Amino acid sequence: MRNRFNFSDLFIYDLANNHQGDFEHASNIVRQIADVNRAAGVRGALKFQFRQLDSFIHPAFKSRMDLKYIKRFTETRLSFSDFASLAKLIRESGLHTMCTPFDEESVDIICDMGLDIIKVASCSADDRPLLEKIARVNKPVVVSTAGLRLEEIDWLVNFLESEDVNFALMHCVAEYPTPDERLQLNQIRQMVQRYARIPIGWSTHENQDNVNAVQLAYALGARLFERHVGLKTKKYALNDYSSTPCQIEKWLGAYKSAKAMAGASERVPSSPLERSTLHELKRGVYVRRPLAKGEVLTREDVFFAMPVQDGQMCSGQFRPGMKADRCYAMHDPVANVLSNEDPAEEQLVYQIMLQVRGMLNRANININEDAEIEISHHYSLRRFREFGAVIITCINRKYAKKLVIQLPRQKHPYHFHKQKEETFQLLNGDIEIVKDGMKTELDPGDTFLVEPGAWHKFHTLRGAIIEEVSTTHYNNDSFYEDPTIACMPREQRKTFVPNWRAYFHSKHAI
């Protein structure tokens, strides 16, 4: 396995030909961009472009100054010794070094200079000879995808993954500059969903005063960004799709603002201020009639009204069947202590099912309505979050298919099957399987065979969804190492749930 580069929150500043073939001008760009990057406190990379012009341009066309790019490349040629000096300055300035090679010879020069990252331009993203050369040099790679059809991006991803390249993809529109209505930023979301394991970024050519676009790109899932950079001087003009240091400063500020507004990717606990505000808007539980201590409460015994007093139960916490903790007079507030009673097993099952449903929704996995669902709890339902799994039997014929879902930090104890052979495939999350004492960690997509008679157990840290394909399942074919489980009747370590949709629409789903 190659070393993996962290592409997250990386800002790529493309020098391109804005150095104008002038080493001092290029050095000034590097210094000023590095200053802005340092002040913003972000990770940055300054990028060159390499072309071996003597061989890159066909001999018959080298003098054709009527061709835009041949003229541009020829007039702004910079020596490789100058590039090496610039690379040293870039490193001293706290930036990563990066380069786009447009031919195979340039890849060798990148390696000779020890530059950190390789960029593949959109025009080279289907250049197989160049890609094959890049794939062999064991450097992190960023690839732009302007102009590629979706099936061409699929091929590109498959090729780079097959070659074990550490890479990121960039949404890009190769119009210089790109009008706002042509930015196609929703393509970022599509790429994030389609290539979930790959960092997705955005290489931009829009109006350089547009700072809203980077905020939208971040919100859609872009996590690395690229802009052309340069300086305006009396001697040199700057094109409309390249940013000055001042524009980069505003751009980075907009990104940081977007990141702050977007917040965490996982749900976080609410703040004390938020909880206090919401609490003041809730309804409290009050009794309609005098109650004796220990009396069982029904819905008719209480009413809900503002305000919620200190120590009082809120309306959302009330469940029929709670017992009065003391005597209550008419209109007294019901104490919050009642809601701290151990939840009934029915409520535990509902909480488990809700969490499993959320995991399946997040993984975009649907199940058939007639699937059989069992909650397997080896040491009681109240210890389910330590030991167990939710097992959904989708098909059970001469062959069988199940989904095995484990919640975070759950374990499934050692057992074997006399008749059933099963193959696990990890669909989502993480899992470690121990078979006959040998540990194996699975990545999503990996499969694992368990033969009849093989002892096996498994556990997860972050939660797991496993597809199990097997021969016919028999209810009396699981044999556990722990005698406590082995002696337990099957119905005591299983809770069965009606079909999926019916359960969540039933009266028990409270």
N, C-alpha and C positions, 0 to 999 in steps of 0.2 A: 504494500500500500504506500503510495507516495504521500509526502507531506502535504497537508491541506492548508491552503491560504484562506484567511478570513476576508471575504469580499464585503462584508456588511459595513455600511456607512463609509464607503470609500469614494473619494472625489478625484476624478481623473481630469487633469488639465492638459489639453492637447495643444502642444506647441506647433505641430504641423509645420507649415512653411512660413509661419508668422515670424520666424527668426530672420527672414529676408536674406539669408546667407551672410549675416553680419553677427559675428560672435559676441561683440559687446552688446548689441541690441538684444540678442538672445539671453545673455547673462542678466541684463536688467529685467527682462520678463520673469526669469526664474526667481530672482531675488524678491521682486514685488509680489508675485503670486505666493511665494513661500511665506512672506510676511503676513499676507491676508489669511492664508491657511492656518498659520500658527496662532494668530489672534482669535480665529474662530474655534480653535481647539478641536479640529476634525482631522481625520486621516486623509492624506492627499498623495497623489502620484502625478508626476509631471512626465508627459509622454512625447517621445520623438516619433518621426516617421522615417524609415529607411528604405531607399530604393538604390539598387546598383545601376545607376543611369547608363553606364556604358553598355550594359547588357539588357537592361529593362526596356529601353527604347530601341526599336528596330533600326538598324543602320541607315535605312533609306529615309527615316523620318526624324533623325536627330536634329536636323536644321530647320524643321518645319515650325517656325515661330507663329504661324497662323493657327496652330492647334493649341488651344487654351492651356491644357495641363502640361504638355511638353514645354511650352514657353515658361510656365510657372515653375516647374521643377528645375529646369535648366538654369534659370536666372537666380534661383535662390539656393543653389547648391552650397552645402556646408561640409567641410572635411570631417572625416571620422575621428581625427585627432581632436578637432573642436568639440565633437559630440562627446568624446571621452572626458574632456575637461568639464563640459556642462554636466555630465553624469556625476562627476565628483562634487560639483557645486550643489547639485540637487540633493545628494546624500547629506552633505554638510548642512543643508537647509532643513533637514528633517522630513524630506519627502521620499516616497518610493520612486525608483526609476522604472520606466515603462517604455515600450516601443512597439510600433506597428511595422512589421516587415511586409513588403509587397512582393518579395521573391525569396527563394530558398537561401541564397547567399547571405541575405540580410539576417536570417535566423542565426547563422553561424556567428555573425558579428555581434548580435545581441548576447550570445553565449560568451564570446570572447571578452566582451565588456562587463560581463556579470550583471546585466540589467535584471531587475526583479520580476517583471511581469511582461507578458506578451499580449498585445491587442491584435485581434483579427478584424480588419475593416469589413464593412458590409459587402464591398465588391469582391472580397476574397473569401467570403463565408461558404462558397461552393467550389473553391479552388482546391481540389483534392490533393494535387501534388504538394502544395504549400501546407495544407492542413496536416498531411502525413508527416512532413518535416517537423512542424511545430509539435505534434503529438509525441515525438520521440525525445524531446529535449528536457522533459520533466520540469517545466515552469508553469506557474498559474497563468491561465488564459482567460481573457475577456473577449467575447465575440459579439459584434453588432449584426443585426438581422434585417436591415432595410432592404426592401425589394424582394425578400424571400417569400415564397408561398409557404403555407403551413406545413405541407408535406416535406418541403425542403428543410424547414427548421427541425422537423421530426428526424429526418436523416442526419442532420448535423448533430443533434443531441445524441442520437444512437451511436454515431461514429465516435464522438468524444468520450462518451461513457464507456464504450467498448475498449477504447485505448487508455482508460483510467486516467483521463486528463482532469485536473482540478480546474473547473471553468465556471464562468458566469455568462449569462446571456443579457444582451442589451436590446430593448426596443429602440428603434431608430427610424427616422424618416429622412431620406437622402434628398431633401430639397433645401437649398442654401440661399437665403434663410427659409425656414418653414413657416408658412402662415399659421396662425392660431387654429383655424378651422381644419388644418391638415395634420395636426399633431397626433391624432389617433391614440390618445392616452389609454383608452379602454383595452388596447392590446396588451398593456402591462398586466391587467387583471387576468386576461385570458392565459398569458404565459405563466403567471404565478400558479394558476389552477392546473394547467396542462403539464407543467414541468415542476412539480411540487418540491422536488429534492434539490433544485438548482437555484442559486441566487439570481434574481432578475433585477436588471437595472434599466437606465434610460440614458441614451446618448442624444444630446439635444442640439438643434440648430435653429431654434426659434428666435424671435426678437429678443435681444439680450437684455432689454429692460423689463421683460415679462418675468416676474418672480412668482406669479400665481401658479404657473404650470408645474414648477418643481414641488409645490405643496400638494397639488392634485396627484402628481406622480407618486409621491411618497404615500399618500393615502390609498392609492391603488395597489401598492405593494412593492414599488421600486426601492431597492436598498443600496444601489451604487449609481453614481451619476457622472456624466462626462460633458465637458464643454470645451470648445476651442478658446484659447487665450492669446492675448497679444497686447501691444502698446501702440497708442497713437503718438506720433512725433512729427516734427516739422518735415522730417525726411521720409517717414513711412506712414502710409494710410493703414487703416484696419478695416477688414470686411465686416459686413453686417451680421454675420453669424459667429463672430468671435467677441469674447468679453474682455473688457479692461479690468484691472485689479479692483477698481471701484465697483464695477458691475458684479464681479465675483463676490465681493464683500456683501452686497445686498442679497445676492442669490443664496449664499450660505446662511445669511440671517433668516431668510424666508424658510429655508429647509429646517433650521433649528426650531423656528416657531411652529412649523407644521408637526415636527416630531413631538414637541411639547404638547400641542393640542391633541394629537392622536393618542398620546398616553401609552399605557402598557398594552401588550397583545393579549394578556390573560386577564380575567376578571379579578379585580382587587377589592379588598374590604372598603366599605364606604367610610368617609371621614366622620369624626365626631359631630362636626357642624351639620353635615348632610343628615346623619341619623337623628340629630336633635330636631331639625326642621321637619323631617317626615313624621317623627313621633308626635309632634304637636298637631299634625293634620289627621292623625289616626283616630279611630273610635275605640273607646274602652268598653269592657264587658261589665254590665250592671244586672243585678237580680231583680226580677219582677215581683217576687213574693218572699216572705221569710223562708230561710232554709236552715235545716238542722245540720250539724257536723256529720260528715260521712254520707250525706244524701247525694244520690246520683243526679247530675244535672242533665236536663234535656234542652233542646232548642227553645221550647216554650217557657223555660224558667228564666231566661235571660233576655236582655235587649242591649243594643249597641248604640253608643252616643259619645259625642265629644264632651269634655276633654278626657284624655288618658291621664289618670292621676299617678303619682309616684307609687311604684309597687303594684300597679294594676295590670291585669291581662288585657291585651289588645284583641280586637275582634278576629283577626286572622289566626290567633293562637287557640281559639276556642274549639273544642271537639265535644259533641254529645257523649256522655258516659263518664266524664270527669266527676270526681267526688269532691264535695265541699270540704275544705280544710278546717272550717270552723262554722259557727252559727252566723248567719247573715240576716240583717234586717232588710226590709224592702228598699230597693234603690241603692243598696250598698255596692261599692265596686268590688269585683271578684279579684282575689289576689293572684298575682302573676305566678306564684309558687305552684299552682295547679298545672301550669304548662310545662313544668320541669319533671313531671312524672315520666317514668320510662315509657317510650312509645310502644303501642301495641304492635304485635308481629305484623298485622295488616299494614300499619304505617311503615314499618321497616321494609316490607316488600315493595311498597309503593316508592319509597325513596331509592331503593336499589334499581327498580325498573326505570325510574326517571333518569338516573345517572347512565344506565346502559343505553337508553334511548338517545341521550345527548351524545354519547360516544359514537353511536352508529350514524347519527345525523352529521356529526363533524367529519366522519370518514366517508360520507355519502354512500352508505351501504343500506340497501332496502332488503326486507325479508318478506317471504310469502305469508299471507294472512293465516293459512292453516298450519303454520309451523308450531311445533310443540315446544314449550318453554319451561325450563326447570331451573330453579336456584339451588345449586349444590352447596350445602353448608355442612362441612364435616364435623364441626364442633359447636353446632347450634347456630341459629339465625343471627343471634346477637354477636357472634364472633365472625360473621361472614366477611367483614372487611379485612380480616387477617387471613382466613382460609376459605377457599371456595372459588366458584366461577358461575356465571350464568351460561347455560347451555341451551342453544336453540337448535332443535332438530328440524331441518328443512326437508329432508328426504331420508327414508329408512326402508330400503328394499333389499335386493341382493347386494346393492351398494348403498352407502349412506353418506349424507353431507350434513355437517353441523357447523354452527358458529359457536366458538368458545370465547366468551368475553370475560376478561379479568379487570377489576378495578385497580387503580394504583396501589402498589405495595402488597398485592394479594399473592398468596401461595396456594398451590394445589399439591397435596401430599403424595408420597410414593405409592404407586399401585401398578398392577399389570392386568392384562386381559388374556384369558386362555384361548378365546376364539377370534377376537377381532384384530385385524391388522389396520393400522391407521397412519395416514400421512397428514402432518400439520403444515399449513402454509400461513406465515405471518402476514396479515393484510395491513395492519396498522399498529403502531406502538412499538414496544420492545418486549422480548421474552428470552429467558434463559431456561433451557431444557436440560435436565440431568437424566441420562439413560444409563442404567447399570453403572452408576458412579461417574460417568464421563459427562462433563459440562459442554454445552454448545449454546452460543448466543446467536440468535437469528436477527437478521435485518429484514425489513419489509420486503416481501417477495420470496424469501428463502423458504425451502421446504425441509421437512424432517420426518423420516420414517421410523415408526415404532412397530416392531414385529410382535406377534403373539408371544407371551411369556416374558417380554422385556420390562423390567422395572423402570418406571419413569415418573418424574415429577417436574413441575415448572413453576416459575414465579416471574413477576413483572415489577418494574419500578414505576413507570409512568402510565401503566395501563396497556392492555393488549386486546386486539381482535384477531382471532385465529380461525382460519377455515380448516375444518377437519374432514377429510375424505377417507372413507373406510369401507371395509366389508360390513355386512349387516351388524347393527348394534343389538345386543341382548342385555336386558336389564339386570341379569344375574351374572354378568361377566366382568365385574370390576372387583379386584381383590387388593385390599390395602395392607400395608406393612404395619401400621399402628393398630394394635388389637382393639383399642377403644372404638375406632371407626369400623373395623372388621366385624365386631360383634353387634353393631348398631343396625337395626332394621332399615332397609332402604328408605322407607317413607319418613323416617325420623331425620334423615340427612338430606332430604329433598323437599322443596316447596314447589308445587306445580302451579303454573299460571295459565289462565285461558288464552286463547289466541290473541295476538298482539293488539289489534285494533279494538277488539271487544273489551280487553282489559282496561285500556285507557278511556273507554267510553262507559265503563260500568259504574255502578254506584259506589264501588270500593275505592275508586280513584279520587281520593279526597286530599 
